[in-house]
Amino acid sequence: MAPAKPKAVRGSKTGRPIMVLLDLMGRRWSLRIIWELRGEPLTSRALREKCDDISPTVLQSRVGELREAGFIELETPGGYRLTALGREFLDNILPLHTFAERWAKTMRE
């Protein structure tokens, strides 16, 4: 009997969670949207105002990807908030971001 194939992770072509995460975070603006939702839930309009340098089409696309990945959810009609997974991701990415900034500064010197 052949071994069972691993289940694909939602939003993944390979089924590997780390690949899904890297793909999602490699998309410009995903982190910005997560960062803007770190406080209270935001309506679609408020999110657009906070991310005014992102085109509405790109914003809508990234919000859809983040919802599919389970990082954000629609709380009320037109309102978005971080899920527990989104908060955990944000808590864990901040130290990595700080490290990356220090590393980049060292490389420039």
C-alpha positions in Angstrom: 0.0 0.0 0.0 1.3 3.5 -1.0 1.9 6.0 1.8 -0.8 8.6 2.2 -0.1 12.0 0.7 0.2 14.8 3.2 -2.8 17.1 3.2 -2.3 20.4 1.4 -2.3 23.5 3.6 -4.9 26.0 2.7 -3.6 28.3 0.1 -0.6 26.1 -0.7 0.4 24.5 -3.9 3.1 22.4 -2.2 1.3 21.5 1.0 4.3 22.7 3.0 3.3 25.3 5.7 6.6 27.2 5.6 6.3 27.6 1.8 2.8 29.0 2.2 4.0 31.4 4.9 7.0 32.6 2.8 4.8 33.0 -0.3 2.2 35.0 1.6 4.8 37.2 3.3 6.7 37.7 0.1 3.7 39.5 -1.3 4.1 43.2 -0.9 1.7 44.8 1.6 0.7 41.7 3.5 2.7 42.6 6.6 1.4 46.2 6.4 -2.2 45.1 6.5 -1.6 42.8 9.4 0.2 45.6 11.2 -2.6 48.1 10.7 -5.1 45.5 12.1 -3.1 45.0 15.3 -5.4 47.3 17.3 -9.1 47.4 17.0 -11.1 46.0 14.1 -11.2 48.2 11.1 -13.9 48.7 8.5 -12.9 48.3 4.9 -13.0 52.1 4.5 -10.8 52.7 7.6 -8.3 50.0 6.4 -8.2 51.7 2.9 -7.5 55.1 4.6 -4.7 53.7 6.7 -3.2 51.9 3.7 -3.7 54.9 1.3 -0.5 54.1 -0.6 -1.8 50.7 -1.6 -4.1 50.5 -4.7 -7.6 49.4 -3.8 -7.3 46.4 -6.2 -4.1 45.2 -4.5 -5.5 45.9 -1.0 -8.6 43.8 -1.8 -6.5 41.0 -3.2 -4.1 40.9 -0.2 -7.0 41.0 2.3 -8.6 38.0 0.5 -5.3 36.1 0.7 -4.9 36.9 4.4 -8.5 35.8 5.1 -7.9 32.5 3.2 -4.7 31.9 5.2 -6.5 32.5 8.5 -4.7 35.6 9.6 -7.6 38.0 9.5 -11.4 37.5 9.5 -14.5 39.5 8.7 -16.0 40.5 12.1 -18.9 42.6 10.9 -20.1 43.5 7.5 -17.1 45.4 6.1 -15.0 45.1 9.3 -11.8 43.1 9.6 -9.8 42.0 12.7 -6.8 39.8 13.3 -7.4 36.2 14.3 -5.5 34.4 17.1 -3.2 33.1 14.4 -2.7 36.6 13.0 -1.8 37.9 16.5 0.6 35.0 17.1 2.3 35.7 13.8 2.6 39.4 14.6 4.1 38.7 18.1 6.6 36.3 16.5 7.6 38.4 13.5 8.5 41.6 15.4 11.7 40.2 16.9 12.7 38.8 13.5 12.1 42.2 11.9 14.2 43.9 14.6 17.0 41.4 14.0 16.8 42.0 10.2 17.1 45.8 10.7 20.1 45.4 12.9 21.7 42.9 10.4 21.1 45.3 7.5 22.6 48.2 9.5 25.7 46.1 10.2 26.1 45.1 6.6 26.0 48.8 5.5 28.8 49.8 7.9 
